Amino acid sequence: MSDFPISPLVLIGVGSSFAFSGLFYHLYKEKKDELQKLKDIPIFKPDQHLVRLLKASPHKRLQYVAVEGLVQADGEPLASQFVPRSFGVIQKIAVEDHWKYWNSLTKTWTSRRTNRKETNNSVPFSLVCPGNYISDLYVKVQNPLEASGCYLERVYHRVRRAEEGLVDLVLQGLSGEKPVAQEESEELLRVGTTVTGFGEVVLEGGQVMRLQAPHDGRRYILVPTDYRSFMSRHESSVKMWKVLTAACGITGTSILAGVIYDLIRQRDDRSK
């Protein structure tokens, strides 16, 4: 050990610190580039300024922009099946059974989810400026189910436990399976929710604006928040990876500096 006084744990610590620092730096660069691309996307609201810009654009089309507004159903909204006086424009209802099956090899019950039934409903809706629920200016959202983004809010969730009787226990022992619970959930994109959509905007008939999937292959995105909050989350993510990169790098450098100091001190002690 005197010929090699450095502990393997120290080497592992140094190597791991620099490895994680490199990984976090890579993620930091990716998030930073993504944030810059987002900052380069023009942001608009459904107002006269957007109409004038579309009229002045070639083919009355903006290739890739962000539009922020409040959700408003074009006709009758969807009523929640479980929450009174709750209305939306996109609705997803899921029902799923939880069962347990007897594993004869391990002599244990294993859980499994089966018979998932999912219903998706939607009605046409538009984005309007805050305070302008009755307005001729709006941006219709085309094919919102094709857009990515977690824009649905869970408004209902319930797990119904299965009740077991004596007959049920006998049947379970014979079949090797038993129901555990049934899970129900409902998600809505509520009327009045602030949404920021990223996509292509076109002008039809001189006044009707439509947000749709871009033709150049870029992502069609809907996010249930205003543009500033959306950007703040991305900026926080960039800062987090930057701090982790610096922390791991400083840790690795500190450990390495301590090892080098100990080696120099031991060499000086031997020379005396």
Solvent accessible surface area in square Angstrom, and as a share of the most:
residue,aa,sasa,rsa
1,M,174,0.78
2,S,94,0.61
3,D,144,0.75
4,F,113,0.47
5,P,52,0.33
6,I,31,0.16
7,S,41,0.26
8,P,86,0.54
9,L,140,0.70
10,V,47,0.27
11,L,87,0.43
12,I,109,0.55
13,G,23,0.22
14,V,17,0.10
15,G,40,0.38
16,S,43,0.28
17,S,14,0.09
18,F,81,0.34
19,A,67,0.52
20,F,104,0.43
21,S,15,0.09
22,G,42,0.40
23,L,88,0.44
24,F,32,0.13
25,Y,110,0.42
26,H,101,0.45
27,L,50,0.25
28,Y,27,0.10
29,K,81,0.34
30,E,88,0.40
31,K,66,0.28
32,K,95,0.40
33,D,74,0.38
34,E,69,0.31
35,L,15,0.07
36,Q,98,0.43
37,K,143,0.61
38,L,20,0.10
39,K,104,0.44
40,D,99,0.51
41,I,22,0.11
42,P,65,0.41
43,I,67,0.34
44,F,26,0.11
45,K,84,0.36
46,P,2,0.02
47,D,48,0.25
48,Q,85,0.38
49,H,97,0.43
50,L,0,0.00
51,V,2,0.01
52,R,147,0.54
53,L,62,0.31
54,L,0,0.00
55,K,105,0.44
56,A,87,0.67
57,S,18,0.12
58,P,106,0.67
59,H,165,0.74
60,K,91,0.39
61,R,78,0.28
62,L,24,0.12
63,Q,102,0.45
64,Y,24,0.09
65,V,5,0.03
66,A,0,0.00
67,V,0,0.00
68,E,24,0.11
69,G,1,0.01
70,L,21,0.10
71,V,0,0.00
72,Q,43,0.19
73,A,16,0.12
74,D,63,0.32
75,G,54,0.52
76,E,150,0.67
77,P,46,0.29
78,L,35,0.17
79,A,60,0.46
80,S,15,0.10
81,Q,120,0.53
82,F,66,0.27
83,V,41,0.24
84,P,99,0.62
85,R,214,0.78
86,S,5,0.03
87,F,95,0.40
88,G,0,0.00
89,V,0,0.00
90,I,1,0.01
91,Q,5,0.02
92,K,50,0.21
93,I,16,0.08
94,A,6,0.05
95,V,39,0.22
96,E,17,0.08
97,D,28,0.15
98,H,37,0.17
99,W,65,0.23
100,K,65,0.28
101,Y,49,0.18
102,W,106,0.37
103,N,49,0.25
104,S,71,0.46
105,L,164,0.81
106,T,83,0.48
107,K,135,0.57
108,T,68,0.39
109,W,87,0.30
110,T,56,0.33
111,S,88,0.57
112,R,131,0.48
113,R,150,0.55
114,T,32,0.19
115,N,91,0.46
116,R,128,0.47
117,K,141,0.60
118,E,82,0.37
119,T,69,0.40
120,N,78,0.40
121,N,48,0.24
122,S,51,0.33
123,V,29,0.17
124,P,96,0.60
125,F,1,0.01
126,S,1,0.01
127,L,0,0.00
128,V,1,0.00
129,C,15,0.09
130,P,80,0.50
131,G,67,0.64
132,N,70,0.36
133,Y,106,0.40
134,I,175,0.89
135,S,39,0.25
136,D,114,0.59
137,L,27,0.13
138,Y,56,0.21
139,V,0,0.00
140,K,70,0.29
141,V,10,0.06
142,Q,67,0.30
143,N,74,0.38
144,P,17,0.11
145,L,95,0.47
146,E,119,0.53
147,A,11,0.08
148,S,42,0.27
149,G,36,0.34
150,C,122,0.73
151,Y,18,0.07
152,L,45,0.23
153,E,86,0.39
154,R,141,0.51
155,V,25,0.14
156,Y,44,0.17
157,H,76,0.34
158,R,118,0.43
159,V,56,0.32
160,R,100,0.36
161,R,174,0.63
162,A,40,0.31
163,E,162,0.73
164,E,89,0.40
165,G,34,0.33
166,L,140,0.69
167,V,105,0.60
168,D,55,0.29
169,L,93,0.47
170,V,84,0.48
171,L,101,0.50
172,Q,14,0.06
173,G,63,0.61
174,L,144,0.71
175,S,72,0.46
176,G,20,0.19
177,E,64,0.29
178,K,41,0.18
179,P,53,0.33
180,V,42,0.24
181,A,8,0.06
182,Q,68,0.30
183,E,32,0.14
184,E,23,0.10
185,S,20,0.13
186,E,0,0.00
187,E,41,0.18
188,L,1,0.00
189,L,2,0.01
190,R,77,0.28
191,V,57,0.33
192,G,30,0.29
193,T,35,0.20
194,T,42,0.24
195,V,0,0.00
196,T,0,0.00
197,G,0,0.00
198,F,1,0.00
199,G,0,0.00
200,E,1,0.00
201,V,0,0.00
202,V,8,0.05
203,L,12,0.06
204,E,74,0.33
205,G,86,0.83
206,G,24,0.23
207,Q,66,0.29
208,V,49,0.28
209,M,0,0.00
210,R,51,0.18
211,L,0,0.00
212,Q,15,0.07
213,A,41,0.32
214,P,14,0.09
215,H,143,0.64
216,D,76,0.39
217,G,70,0.67
218,R,119,0.43
219,R,156,0.57
220,Y,13,0.05
221,I,25,0.13
222,L,0,0.00
223,V,13,0.07
224,P,55,0.35
225,T,17,0.10
226,D,47,0.24
227,Y,35,0.13
228,R,195,0.71
229,S,43,0.27
230,F,18,0.07
231,M,14,0.06
232,S,51,0.33
233,R,134,0.49
234,H,34,0.15
235,E,63,0.28
236,S,67,0.43
237,S,28,0.18
238,V,16,0.09
239,K,136,0.57
240,M,94,0.42
241,W,49,0.17
242,K,115,0.49
243,V,97,0.56
244,L,63,0.31
245,T,22,0.13
246,A,50,0.39
247,A,48,0.37
248,C,27,0.16
249,G,17,0.16
250,I,116,0.59
251,T,64,0.37
252,G,0,0.00
253,T,78,0.46
254,S,66,0.42
255,I,59,0.30
256,L,73,0.36
257,A,55,0.42
258,G,33,0.32
259,V,22,0.13
260,I,85,0.43
261,Y,136,0.52
262,D,55,0.28
263,L,64,0.32
264,I,80,0.40
265,R,121,0.44
266,Q,62,0.27
267,R,148,0.54
268,D,59,0.31
269,D,85,0.44
270,R,166,0.60
271,S,94,0.60
272,K,200,0.85
